[in-house]
Amino acid sequence: MGFAKYLIEPRLFAGLPPDWRWVFGRAAPLVVEIGFGNGEFLAEEAARHPENDYLGFELTLTCIEKACRKFHAAGLANVRVVRLDARFGLRELFADGSVREVIVNFPCPWPKARHADRRLVNEGFARTLAAVLESGGRFVLATDARSFAEEARDNLAATGCFVIQGPYEVDGEPRTRYERKWRSKGLAIYRLVAEKKAAAAVERIAEGKMPHARLKAELDKGDIPRRVVGLKEVWPRGAFVVKEAFVAPDRDEVLLRAFAADGEFHQQFFISVSRDRKGWIVQLDGATVPFRTPAVKRAVFAVASALEKESGT
């Protein structure tokens, strides 16, 4: 299981953004690949440039396992991966001006109009790039969908923070399996390169503090599900809902399964309502450890408020 050392869990870090010098054990330029698939390109880049440190974002566990096996077989020490939505991760895990290059190879173009909000290089992502890239740092996009590249170009240009080249058609030896696949079908490959010339500001929402609330009320654990299951709120920048409850048969504790959305970023997590020697407390359960975003915190405090309110405290 030596390959498991490449997978990191930033939800467990006490503070964000993390100190990448501590993660890699050295200070080196940071390069990020978004959607690394089976890790072929990321492994090759990390081997070619041992002077850089590489972080890859991917959501599919099968891809992560395949990629980490490649890194382990090659003996690479300068690469780590995260299972996380890259639009959220790039903003929350990197300080301003800390990334040398961000690379995206053949992301899904989501061509249908109703899926436009799923496209990677939207306005918010463009501003994130303008924040986290160092001065002169680059964003490099490869795609077979020219319209996708053109929309990305327009969103990057709208920030006023980049010098942009492309999209232009490229030749040369294919470096990923998708590029080989598209070229075997006679499709053109396009590249877009954006170099940062000015910075943008972004709001980061994930914090290390663990939300909790002490209750003054005395509760009947069997009655808690009735009070809070179905509790939900929706506001312009987020939402949460408490979906179901699990009552512990042998102790004073109820686990609440909840969902939260902060813009495009969604999380599932558990809220614990339990009693200790000081009384009842509402807090995040340690089994899931979500990012402590505004929607997650709001869910915890809303549960506490609902329990106090109905108890008449």
C-alpha positions as CSV (number, residue, x, y, z in Angstrom):
1,M,0.0,0.0,0.0
2,G,3.0,2.3,-0.4
3,F,1.1,4.2,-3.2
4,A,-1.4,5.5,-0.6
5,K,1.1,8.0,0.6
6,Y,0.4,10.2,-2.4
7,L,-3.3,10.8,-1.4
8,I,-3.7,13.7,1.1
9,E,-6.8,14.7,3.0
10,P,-6.9,18.5,3.4
11,R,-10.1,18.4,5.4
12,L,-7.9,17.2,8.3
13,F,-5.6,20.2,8.2
14,A,-6.0,22.5,11.2
15,G,-5.7,25.6,8.9
16,L,-6.1,26.4,5.3
17,P,-4.4,27.0,2.9
18,P,-2.0,24.3,4.1
19,D,1.8,24.8,4.2
20,W,2.9,22.9,1.1
21,R,6.5,23.1,2.2
22,W,5.5,20.8,5.1
23,V,3.5,18.5,2.9
24,F,6.4,18.0,0.4
25,G,9.2,18.4,2.9
26,R,10.8,21.3,1.0
27,A,10.2,24.6,-0.7
28,A,9.7,24.2,-4.5
29,P,7.6,25.7,-7.3
30,L,4.1,24.3,-7.3
31,V,2.4,22.9,-10.4
32,V,-1.3,21.8,-10.4
33,E,-3.0,19.4,-12.8
34,I,-6.8,19.3,-12.7
35,G,-8.5,16.1,-13.7
36,F,-5.4,13.9,-14.1
37,G,-7.3,10.7,-15.1
38,N,-5.0,7.7,-14.9
39,G,-2.0,9.9,-14.0
40,E,0.0,9.3,-17.2
41,F,0.7,13.0,-17.9
42,L,1.2,13.9,-14.2
43,A,3.7,11.1,-13.6
44,E,5.7,12.0,-16.7
45,E,5.8,15.7,-15.7
46,A,6.9,14.9,-12.2
47,A,9.7,12.7,-13.4
48,R,10.8,15.2,-16.1
49,H,10.9,18.1,-13.6
50,P,12.1,16.9,-10.2
51,E,12.7,20.6,-9.3
52,N,8.9,21.1,-9.1
53,D,6.3,19.8,-6.7
54,Y,3.0,18.6,-8.3
55,L,-0.5,18.4,-6.9
56,G,-3.3,16.7,-8.9
57,F,-7.1,17.0,-8.5
58,E,-9.4,14.1,-9.4
59,L,-12.8,12.9,-8.3
60,T,-12.8,9.2,-9.4
61,L,-11.3,6.8,-6.9
62,T,-10.3,4.3,-9.6
63,C,-8.3,7.0,-11.4
64,I,-6.6,8.0,-8.2
65,E,-5.6,4.4,-7.4
66,K,-4.2,3.9,-10.9
67,A,-2.3,7.1,-10.8
68,C,-0.8,6.5,-7.3
69,R,0.4,3.1,-8.4
70,K,2.2,4.8,-11.3
71,F,3.8,7.3,-9.0
72,H,4.9,4.5,-6.6
73,A,6.3,2.3,-9.3
74,A,8.3,5.3,-10.6
75,G,9.6,6.2,-7.1
76,L,8.3,9.8,-7.4
77,A,8.5,11.9,-4.3
78,N,7.4,15.2,-5.7
79,V,3.7,14.5,-6.4
80,R,0.5,14.4,-4.3
81,V,-3.2,14.0,-5.2
82,V,-6.5,15.2,-3.7
83,R,-10.0,13.9,-4.2
84,L,-11.8,17.2,-4.5
85,D,-13.7,19.5,-6.8
86,A,-10.9,21.5,-8.3
87,R,-12.9,24.8,-8.5
88,F,-13.2,24.7,-4.7
89,G,-9.8,23.1,-4.1
90,L,-7.7,25.5,-6.2
91,R,-9.2,28.5,-4.3
92,E,-9.1,27.1,-0.8
93,L,-5.9,25.1,-0.8
94,F,-3.5,27.7,-2.2
95,A,-2.5,31.1,-1.0
96,D,-2.4,34.1,-3.4
97,G,0.6,34.0,-5.7
98,S,1.7,30.5,-4.7
99,V,1.3,28.4,-7.8
100,R,3.7,28.3,-10.8
101,E,1.4,26.6,-13.3
102,V,-2.1,25.1,-13.6
103,I,-2.6,22.5,-16.3
104,V,-5.9,21.1,-17.6
105,N,-5.9,18.3,-20.2
106,F,-9.2,17.5,-22.0
107,P,-11.8,18.5,-19.5
108,C,-15.4,17.6,-20.3
109,P,-16.7,20.6,-22.4
110,W,-20.3,20.1,-21.3
111,P,-21.5,21.3,-24.7
112,K,-25.3,21.5,-23.9
113,A,-26.5,24.9,-22.9
114,R,-28.3,23.5,-19.8
115,H,-24.9,22.2,-18.5
116,A,-23.0,25.5,-18.9
117,D,-22.6,26.0,-15.2
118,R,-20.6,22.7,-15.1
119,R,-17.9,24.0,-17.4
120,L,-14.6,24.4,-15.6
121,V,-13.3,27.7,-16.8
122,N,-16.1,30.0,-15.6
123,E,-15.8,33.5,-14.3
124,G,-15.2,32.4,-10.7
125,F,-12.5,29.9,-11.8
126,A,-10.8,32.6,-13.9
127,R,-10.6,34.9,-10.9
128,T,-9.2,32.1,-8.7
129,L,-6.4,31.5,-11.3
130,A,-5.7,35.3,-11.2
131,A,-5.4,35.0,-7.4
132,V,-3.3,31.8,-6.8
133,L,-0.9,32.0,-9.8
134,E,2.3,33.7,-9.1
135,S,3.2,36.7,-11.3
136,G,4.1,35.3,-14.7
137,G,2.5,32.0,-13.8
138,R,0.6,30.1,-16.5
139,F,-2.7,28.4,-17.1
140,V,-2.5,25.8,-19.9
141,L,-5.6,24.2,-21.4
142,A,-5.6,21.4,-24.0
143,T,-8.9,20.4,-25.6
144,D,-10.5,19.0,-28.7
145,A,-13.5,21.4,-28.3
146,R,-12.6,24.8,-29.9
147,S,-15.8,26.5,-28.6
148,F,-14.9,25.4,-25.1
149,A,-11.4,26.9,-25.4
150,E,-12.8,30.1,-26.9
151,E,-15.3,30.5,-23.9
152,A,-12.4,29.9,-21.5
153,R,-10.4,32.6,-23.3
154,D,-13.2,35.0,-23.0
155,N,-13.7,34.4,-19.3
156,L,-10.0,34.7,-18.6
157,A,-9.8,37.9,-20.7
158,A,-12.7,39.4,-18.8
159,T,-10.6,39.5,-15.6
160,G,-8.0,41.8,-17.2
161,C,-5.4,39.8,-15.5
162,F,-3.9,37.7,-18.3
163,V,-1.9,37.8,-21.5
164,I,-3.5,35.1,-23.6
165,Q,-2.3,33.0,-26.5
166,G,-4.8,30.9,-28.5
167,P,-6.7,28.8,-28.7
168,Y,-4.4,27.5,-31.5
169,E,-4.1,24.1,-33.1
170,V,-1.1,22.0,-32.0
171,D,0.8,19.2,-33.4
172,G,3.5,16.9,-31.9
173,E,3.6,13.7,-30.1
174,P,0.4,13.0,-28.0
175,R,1.1,13.0,-24.3
176,T,-2.2,11.7,-22.9
177,R,-4.5,8.8,-23.8
178,Y,-7.3,11.2,-24.7
179,E,-5.0,13.1,-27.0
180,R,-4.1,9.8,-28.8
181,K,-7.8,8.9,-28.9
182,W,-8.9,12.2,-30.5
183,R,-6.1,12.3,-33.0
184,S,-6.7,8.7,-34.0
185,K,-10.2,10.0,-35.0
186,G,-8.7,12.9,-37.0
187,L,-9.8,15.5,-34.5
188,A,-7.8,18.7,-34.1
189,I,-6.3,19.5,-30.7
190,Y,-6.3,23.1,-29.4
191,R,-4.2,24.8,-26.7
192,L,-4.8,27.9,-24.7
193,V,-2.1,29.5,-22.6
194,A,-2.8,32.4,-20.2
195,E,0.1,34.1,-18.4
196,K,-0.8,36.1,-15.3
197,K,0.1,39.8,-15.5
198,A,-2.2,41.2,-12.7
199,A,-3.8,39.8,-9.5
200,A,-7.4,39.4,-8.6
201,A,-9.0,39.0,-5.2
202,V,-11.1,36.0,-4.2
203,E,-13.1,35.2,-1.0
204,R,-12.1,32.0,0.7
205,I,-14.7,30.2,2.7
206,A,-13.2,27.1,4.3
207,E,-11.8,27.6,7.8
208,G,-10.2,25.3,10.4
209,K,-12.5,26.2,13.3
210,M,-14.9,23.4,14.3
211,P,-18.5,24.7,14.8
212,H,-20.4,23.6,17.9
213,A,-23.1,24.8,20.2
214,R,-23.8,24.0,23.8
215,L,-27.5,23.6,24.7
216,K,-29.2,24.8,27.8
217,A,-32.2,22.6,27.2
218,E,-32.7,19.0,28.4
219,L,-33.6,16.7,25.4
220,D,-35.3,13.4,24.9
221,K,-33.0,11.7,22.3
222,G,-36.0,9.8,20.9
223,D,-37.7,13.1,20.0
224,I,-34.8,14.8,18.3
225,P,-35.4,13.3,14.8
226,R,-39.0,14.7,14.8
227,R,-37.6,18.1,15.6
228,V,-34.9,18.5,13.1
229,V,-35.2,16.0,10.2
230,G,-36.3,18.0,7.2
231,L,-34.8,21.2,8.6
232,K,-33.5,23.3,5.7
233,E,-32.5,26.8,4.6
234,V,-31.7,28.3,1.2
235,W,-30.0,31.6,0.7
236,P,-28.4,33.3,-2.3
237,R,-24.9,31.7,-1.8
238,G,-25.8,28.4,-0.2
239,A,-28.2,25.9,1.3
240,F,-28.4,23.0,3.7
241,V,-30.9,20.2,4.6
242,V,-31.0,17.6,7.3
243,K,-32.0,14.4,5.6
244,E,-32.3,11.7,8.3
245,A,-31.4,10.7,11.9
246,F,-29.9,7.7,13.6
247,V,-30.6,7.2,17.3
248,A,-27.9,5.4,19.2
249,P,-29.4,2.5,21.2
250,D,-26.8,2.5,24.0
251,R,-26.0,6.2,24.7
252,D,-27.4,9.7,24.5
253,E,-26.5,10.5,20.9
254,V,-28.3,11.1,17.6
255,L,-26.4,11.4,14.3
256,L,-28.0,13.6,11.7
257,R,-27.1,13.1,8.0
258,A,-27.0,16.4,6.2
259,F,-26.2,18.0,2.9
260,A,-24.8,21.5,2.4
261,A,-24.0,23.6,-0.7
262,D,-21.8,26.6,-0.9
263,G,-22.3,27.8,-4.5
264,E,-21.0,25.0,-6.7
265,F,-19.4,23.0,-3.9
266,H,-21.5,20.3,-2.2
267,Q,-20.8,18.2,0.8
268,Q,-22.5,15.4,2.8
269,F,-21.7,15.1,6.5
270,F,-23.0,14.1,9.9
271,I,-24.0,16.3,12.8
272,S,-23.8,14.8,16.3
273,V,-26.3,15.7,19.0
274,S,-25.0,14.1,22.2
275,R,-24.8,14.5,25.9
276,D,-21.7,14.6,28.0
277,R,-21.2,15.6,31.7
278,K,-21.8,19.3,30.8
279,G,-25.0,18.7,29.0
280,W,-26.1,18.4,25.4
281,I,-23.9,19.6,22.6
282,V,-24.4,19.9,18.8
283,Q,-21.2,19.5,16.7
284,L,-19.8,18.0,13.6
285,D,-19.2,14.2,13.9
286,G,-15.6,13.2,13.4
287,A,-16.3,10.4,11.0
288,T,-16.9,12.6,7.9
289,V,-14.9,15.8,8.7
290,P,-16.3,18.1,6.0
291,F,-14.7,21.4,5.1
292,R,-16.0,24.0,7.6
293,T,-17.7,26.2,5.1
294,P,-20.5,28.7,5.8
295,A,-23.3,26.3,4.9
296,V,-21.9,23.6,7.1
297,K,-21.6,25.9,10.1
298,R,-25.0,27.3,9.4
299,A,-26.5,23.8,9.5
300,V,-24.9,23.0,12.9
301,F,-26.1,26.2,14.5
302,A,-29.6,25.9,12.9
303,V,-30.0,22.4,14.4
304,A,-29.0,23.8,17.8
305,S,-31.4,26.7,17.5
306,A,-34.3,24.4,16.5
307,L,-33.7,22.2,19.5
308,E,-33.4,25.1,21.9
309,K,-36.5,26.8,20.4
310,E,-38.9,23.9,20.7
311,S,-37.6,23.2,24.2
312,G,-38.6,26.7,25.2
313,T,-35.2,27.8,26.4
